[in-house]
Amino acid sequence: MATALKFPPKPLPAPDSDFYGIEDTLTAAEAAILTKVRDFMQTKVAPIIDKYWVEDAFPFELLPALQELEIGNLHAEGYRDRLIGMVVMEMSRVDPSFATFFGVHTGLAMGSIALLGSDEQKAKWLPAMQRLDKIGCFGLTEPLVGSGTGGGLTTTAKRDGDSWILNGQKKWIGNAPWCDISIIWARDLDDNQVKGFIVENKTTPGFSVEKIRNKMALKVVQNGLITMTDCRVPEANRLQNANSFRDTAHVLRLTRSGVGWMSTGVQMGAYDAAVRYSQQRLQFGKPIASFQMVQDLIARMLANITACQSLMLRLAEIEEEDRLLDQHASLAKAFTTQRMRETVAWARELHGANGILVDAEIGAAARLFSDAEALYSYEGTFQMQNLIVGKAATGISAFV
C-alpha cells in the first residue's frame, strides 16, 4: 500500500527571483550597497507601506533612514549603471511607489540639472538634493498633453528682462504636492522651442499644487496638478543647456531605462509573494505548491522575470559603454512593463480571493497588481515605445 506523503517533505527554499544570478555581476562594494538598500526596504518600508498605500499617504518618517543610506548620487560617485538599476529594482520589489518617489527625485529632477544645468546651477542645487535635504519633481505631462509632449506643450514661457513668465498646468507630477523644487518644461513663445526651468515651489508667487486623489495605483506617490499663473522665474533658474525637446528627451532616455528596472522589481516582489503563499496555503491537505497548474504559473512568472533581468543587465552594459539610444530604452520599457502585467496577474490569480486584499500577512500581490498599471503607462505608453522602436527598425517614422 502506498504511504501518504507528508508536507513539507523537507525544508522549503525561500523564493529566488534572481534565478540567473545577475547580482553576481556586481563588485563587492556594489553588492554591499544593494544589500544595504534591501535591508532598508525589508525592515523599514515593508512593515508599514500597506497602511500608507491604503491611506493614500507618503511615509515621511522614512526619509531620515533613507538619507543615512547615502545613495542620492551613485552615478556621480562612479558606480555603474547596473548597480543604480538594481537599487531601483530592489526598491520596487517591496514598493514601486517608494521607488517612483526616489526615481523622480534622483533621475528626473536631479538628472535634468546634472545633464542640462550650468556649473553654477549644479553647484547650487545638486548637493542638497543628493543629501535629500531638498526634494524635486519633474513637470512635463499636462492635462491635455501626455504622449504628445514632443509635438507641442501648452505651458508657455515668455522672456521678460532678467526673468521668465510661466503660464499653464502640469498633471500627474509625482512628489509635487510636497517637494521643494520643480523642473518645469514650457514652450518659449518667442522661438517655439521647449525650455526647462527650476521653480522653487514654496516661494514662487502664482505657483500652486493640488493633490490628485482617488488613484488606483502608486497611491503612496503623491501626484499633483500644478497650476502656474504668471509665475516669474529668474533667468538664473532657466536650465542653461535645455533649448529644445531633444534635450528633454535626453533626460527621459536615461530614466526610461529606470522604469524597466522598476517593472522587473515589481515582478520579483509579486513572484516572492506567490511562491511563499503557494508553500503555505493548504488545499486538499497539501500545499498548493504541489499542484501542477500552480507550478506552471510559478515557472511562467520566473521566466518573465529572468528575461527582463537579462534584458536590463544588457541595457545597463550598453549604458555603461555610453551607447544608449532612444530605441534601446524604449524596447526595454515596453517589454518589461508588458511582461510585468502578465506576472502580477498570475501572482494575483495564484492567491485566489486573497489576491484582492492589501494585507502584509498575505503578501503584496494585490498592491503590486494595482501599481503595475501606472508603470505600464508612465514614461511613455507601450504603444509610443513601440513606435520609437519601429522607426529605428524600419527607418520610417509612423509619428504624425
HELIX and SHEET records of a PDB file:
HELIX    1   1 ILE A   22  THR A   25  5                                   4    
HELIX    2   2 ALA A   28  PHE A   40  1                                  13    
HELIX    3   3 MET A   41  VAL A   45  3                                   5    
HELIX    4   4 ALA A   46  GLU A   55  1                                  10    
HELIX    5   5 PHE A   60  LEU A   62  5                                   3    
HELIX    6   6 LEU A   63  LEU A   69  1                                   7    
HELIX    7   7 ASP A   81  VAL A   94  1                                  14    
HELIX    8   8 PRO A   96  GLY A  103  1                                   8    
HELIX    9   9 VAL A  104  ALA A  109  3                                   6    
HELIX   10  10 MET A  110  LEU A  116  1                                   7    
HELIX   11  11 ASP A  119  GLN A  130  1                                  12    
HELIX   12  12 SER A  147  GLY A  151  5                                   5    
HELIX   13  13 GLU A  235  ASN A  237  5                                   3    
HELIX   14  14 PHE A  245  GLN A  280  1                                  36    
HELIX   15  15 ILE A  288  SER A  290  5                                   3    
HELIX   16  16 GLN A  292  GLU A  320  1                                  29    
HELIX   17  17 ASP A  326  LEU A  350  1                                  25    
HELIX   18  18 GLY A  352  ILE A  356  5                                   5    
HELIX   19  19 ALA A  365  SER A  377  1                                  13    
HELIX   20  20 PHE A  382  THR A  394  1                                  13    
SHEET    1   A 6 GLY A 136  GLY A 139  0                                        
SHEET    2   A 6 ILE A 181  ASP A 188  1                                        
SHEET    3   A 6 THR A 156  ASP A 160  1                                        
SHEET    4   A 6 SER A 163  GLY A 174 -1                                        
SHEET    5   A 6 ASN A 223  PRO A 234 -1                                        
SHEET    6   A 6 PHE A 207  LYS A 211 -1                                        
SHEET    1   B 3 GLY A 136  GLY A 139  0                                        
SHEET    2   B 3 ILE A 181  ASP A 188  1                                        
SHEET    3   B 3 VAL A 194  GLU A 200 -1                                        
SHEET    1   C 2 LEU A 282  GLN A 283  0                                        
SHEET    2   C 2 LYS A 286  PRO A 287 -1                                        
END                                                                             
